Amino acid sequence: MTHHPRIASLSAVFLLLAAPLAAQVRDRVHDAAAIAADYVVVPNITYMRADGYESKLDVHRPRDMAAPRPTVIFIHGGGWVGGSKETSMMAVAPYLAMGFAAVNVEYRMAANAPAPASIEDCRCALKWVIANAKENGFDTSKIVVTGTSAGGHLALTTGMLTQAAGFDDRCPTPEGNGVAADNPKVAAIVNWFGITDVYDVIQGTNVKIYGVRWFAGVDDKAAAARRASPLNYVRPGLPPIITIHGDADPTVPYAQAVALRDALTKAGVSNELVTIPGGGHGNFVAPQRDRAWTAIRAFLDKLSIPPAATTVQ
């Protein structure tokens, strides 16, 4: 039998390359298995009732609740008119891998109630998390609120608003449904290409159909849009904010991320804008995702939010 040295050498190279690849696959399987073993999922908890609609959330609760965990509240996107917590359920996985507990939130969208119902719901979801922290292992001093697109906008309003803004009035009272009545505070906001100037997308230079649909039936659209805009709530003392935005986003103008960064910096708020060169409206490829998550992890580590045992040095 004739042996071919070149084929043999290629086979050796393949085995050398395949070994670390197999190890990577095995590590990812082990990591996923560990997450499944470490968490209990409690789905479809009603946190608010309004307009004949029950707004629900899913809790990813640690099995071991010996110590409270930092907690991420994730809010799905969809232009305030679409999307669901179910189709976005994997978005909390990176946080679970960091040792967080997670809450995945749904909210009233345009088909159920016009603006500002989504803002109201997400504020009430934050209050629910604080009120129900003990039984779910949430560390209320380390709450991170995040979301994509319209969810990014809602993450910003959830973390930036105060009760005085008037969006919390429909939240259940402690006596009625165990929701905290005081001003909730978050430790950080992770904004994925969220709308920061709502007026711009409903009546401004960048009108989008999703914005028009969310405000259908609203009387004074201009005033309501400005009231719903995170840019109008920038002030000293806000929680640290990191924004991830592609500079070729056709859906939410990149200029909105720049405007938020500039306003936060001027107000003295700790913040960072992670620009994804050539990035569109999400759906980032692997190097773009890596850039975003490396920045997010460093941002959260700097704030000492993730558990120390999982902190990458």
Summary of the structure (lengths in Angstrom):
residues: 313
radius of gyration: 21.5
end to end distance: 53.4
largest distance: 86.1
contacts: 1031
relative contact order: 0.11
helix: 43%
strand: 20%
